């Protein structure tokens, strides 16, 4: 039986991934929640790991300890993220606490989680770690047509990309695969909450369920040859500056530039 852990599993893409994996009776699905209560609306087969807060410095130990006695995981998908908008106006500008929260959740906590899972033998040769990043983390794809602002959201994803690359080097000898992915532009409460719903139609935004299916398919075919690389499994279709920066007739899946 395949065992899968979804970190950041109660909403959006994470919830869709949990339900997608749990629909397969041959998959043992673990999922995390910040709450101590079991979320409603999910299949009963899911094993919930509670109190997993990615702003807590002990998140890796907490998560690993709840998996004590379980078999090593085949797949770990770290999906949790935070997005608060920022601009460079005189009256507004970057917010210190918001920036700390975005960097901590998106790019610091994942490294601590992977570190403890590896050193507590919760992963094995052939295990796959999927770091859910964003095309927003690509410096090459940033273009003046899209404007500036949203510093920590973009920069924390770029930091996650670098962290994933370095993890892939450290874990290569153990045979553990690290994949960094842009799962797609999605119609979620997070993108709506920052006003991106106005771009849903023209930007080709898909539901979390559609993006989850694409990500599961990507993970199934993933091997060590792509470890440490940065990919968009759904291709360029929802990446606004893809053709402007990279040219036309781009492939799907699309390997993204750093």
C-alpha positions in Angstrom: 0.0 0.0 0.0 1.3 3.5 -0.9 1.5 6.0 2.0 1.1 9.7 1.3 1.4 12.7 3.7 -0.2 16.1 2.8 1.0 19.0 4.8 -1.5 21.9 4.7 -4.5 19.7 3.9 -7.7 21.4 5.1 -8.4 23.9 2.3 -7.8 24.5 -1.4 -5.3 22.4 -3.2 -4.4 20.5 0.0 -8.0 19.4 0.6 -8.3 18.4 -3.0 -5.1 16.3 -2.9 -6.3 14.5 0.3 -9.6 13.6 -1.3 -7.9 12.5 -4.5 -5.5 10.2 -2.8 -8.1 8.9 -0.3 -10.3 7.9 -3.3 -7.8 5.1 -4.0 -8.3 2.2 -1.6 -4.6 1.2 -2.1 -3.4 4.5 -0.7 -2.9 5.3 3.0 -3.4 9.0 3.4 -2.1 11.1 6.2 -3.1 14.8 6.4 -2.2 17.7 8.7 -4.4 20.3 10.4 -3.4 23.2 12.7 -6.5 22.4 14.8 -6.7 19.7 17.5 -10.1 18.7 16.1 -10.6 16.4 13.0 -11.9 18.5 10.0 -15.3 17.6 8.7 -16.2 16.8 5.1 -13.4 14.3 4.5 -13.3 10.6 4.0 -13.1 8.6 7.2 -10.1 6.7 6.0 -7.8 9.7 6.4 -5.3 9.7 9.3 -5.2 13.2 10.7 -2.1 14.6 12.3 -3.3 17.5 14.5 -1.7 20.6 15.9 0.7 21.0 13.0 1.5 24.7 12.9 4.1 25.8 10.4 4.9 29.0 12.4 6.1 26.8 15.3 9.8 26.1 15.4 9.1 22.5 16.6 6.8 21.7 13.7 9.2 19.1 12.3 9.5 17.2 15.5 5.8 17.4 16.2 4.9 16.0 12.8 7.5 13.3 12.9 6.5 12.1 16.4 2.9 11.6 15.3 4.2 9.2 12.6 6.2 7.1 15.1 5.7 3.4 14.5 4.3 3.9 11.0 6.0 2.7 7.9 8.2 5.1 5.9 6.2 7.5 3.6 6.2 7.1 -0.1 5.1 10.6 -0.9 5.2 13.9 1.1 3.5 16.9 -0.4 4.2 20.2 1.5 1.5 22.5 0.3 1.0 25.0 3.1 1.5 28.6 2.2 0.6 32.2 3.1 -0.2 35.2 0.8 -0.8 38.7 2.1 -0.6 41.5 -0.4 2.1 44.2 -0.3 2.8 47.4 -2.2 5.4 50.1 -2.1 3.2 53.0 -1.2 4.2 55.6 1.3 1.2 55.0 3.5 1.4 51.2 3.2 4.4 49.4 2.0 5.8 46.1 3.3 4.5 44.8 6.6 7.1 43.3 8.9 4.9 40.7 10.6 3.2 39.7 7.4 6.6 39.1 5.7 7.8 37.0 8.7 4.7 34.8 8.4 5.0 34.3 4.7 8.7 33.4 4.8 8.2 31.1 7.8 5.3 29.1 6.3 6.5 29.0 2.7 10.2 28.6 2.9 11.5 27.9 6.4 9.1 25.4 7.9 9.4 23.0 4.9 13.1 22.5 5.5 12.6 21.7 9.2 9.8 19.2 8.3 12.0 17.4 5.7 15.0 17.4 8.1 13.1 15.7 10.9 11.3 13.2 8.6 14.6 12.1 7.1 16.5 11.8 10.4 13.7 10.0 12.1 13.5 7.5 9.3 10.1 8.5 8.1 11.4 8.5 4.5 13.3 5.9 2.5 15.1 5.4 -0.8 12.5 6.1 -3.5 10.4 8.4 -1.3 9.2 11.6 -3.1 9.0 15.0 -1.6 6.9 17.5 -3.5 7.4 21.2 -2.5 4.4 23.2 -3.8 5.9 26.5 -5.0 4.6 28.9 -7.6 5.7 30.4 -10.9 5.7 33.6 -8.7 9.1 32.3 -7.4 10.8 32.5 -10.8 13.0 35.5 -11.0 13.3 35.0 -14.8 9.5 35.1 -15.3 9.0 38.4 -13.4 8.2 41.1 -15.9 7.4 44.8 -15.6 4.1 44.2 -17.3 3.0 42.5 -14.1 4.3 45.2 -11.9 6.1 45.0 -8.5 4.8 44.5 -5.0 3.9 41.3 -3.2 7.5 41.0 -2.1 7.4 38.3 0.5 5.0 36.1 -1.4 7.2 36.0 -4.5 10.5 36.0 -2.6 9.5 33.3 -0.2 8.6 31.0 -3.1 12.0 31.8 -4.7 13.6 30.9 -1.3 11.6 27.6 -1.3 12.9 26.8 -4.7 16.5 27.2 -3.6 15.8 25.2 -0.4 14.4 22.4 -2.6 17.4 22.4 -4.9 19.8 22.2 -1.9 17.7 19.4 -0.3 17.9 17.4 -3.5 21.7 17.6 -3.4 21.7 16.5 0.3 19.2 13.7 -0.2 20.6 12.3 -3.5 22.7 9.7 -1.8 19.7 8.5 0.1 17.7 8.1 -3.1 15.0 10.5 -1.9 13.5 12.6 -4.7 12.7 16.3 -4.3 10.4 18.0 -6.8 9.6 21.7 -6.8 6.3 22.5 -8.6 4.0 25.3 -9.7 0.6 23.4 -9.5 -1.4 25.9 -11.4 -3.3 29.2 -11.0 -6.3 28.1 -8.9 -9.8 29.4 -8.0 -9.3 29.2 -4.3 -10.2 31.4 -1.3 -6.5 32.4 -1.0 -6.4 33.8 -4.6 -9.8 35.4 -4.1 -8.7 36.9 -0.8 -5.9 38.8 -2.4 -8.1 40.0 -5.3 -6.8 37.7 -7.9 -10.3 36.4 -8.7 -10.6 39.2 -11.2 -7.9 37.4 -13.2 -9.4 33.9 -13.0 -11.0 33.7 -16.4 -8.4 35.4 -18.5 -5.6 33.7 -16.5 -7.0 30.2 -17.1 -7.5 29.5 -13.4 -8.7 25.9 -12.6 -10.4 24.4 -9.6 -8.2 22.8 -6.9 -9.6 19.4 -7.9 -8.3 19.8 -11.5 -4.9 20.9 -10.2 -4.8 18.1 -7.7 -5.3 15.5 -10.4 -2.4 17.0 -12.5 -0.1 17.0 -9.5 -0.9 13.4 -8.5 -0.2 12.3 -12.1 3.1 14.2 -12.1 4.1 12.6 -8.8 3.3 9.1 -10.1 5.7 9.4 -13.0 8.5 11.3 -11.1 11.9 9.7 -10.8 15.4 10.7 -9.5 16.3 12.2 -12.9 14.0 15.2 -12.2 15.0 15.7 -8.6 15.9 19.2 -7.7 14.2 20.6 -10.7 11.4 23.2 -11.0 8.4 22.2 -13.0 4.8 23.3 -14.0 3.0 19.9 -14.6 0.1 21.8 -16.3 2.5 23.6 -18.6 2.4 27.3 -19.5 -1.4 27.6 -19.9 -1.9 29.7 -16.7 1.5 31.4 -16.5 0.9 35.0 -17.7 4.5 35.8 -18.7 5.5 32.4 -20.0 5.3 33.2 -23.8 6.5 36.8 -23.3 9.6 35.6 -21.6 10.2 32.1 -22.9 8.7 32.2 -26.3 5.9 30.3 -28.0 5.2 26.6 -28.5 6.2 25.7 -25.0 5.9 22.1 -23.8 3.6 20.5 -21.2 4.9 19.7 -18.6 7.1 22.8 -18.6 10.5 23.1 -16.9 10.5 26.5 -15.3 13.5 28.9 -15.1 14.8 29.9 -11.7 
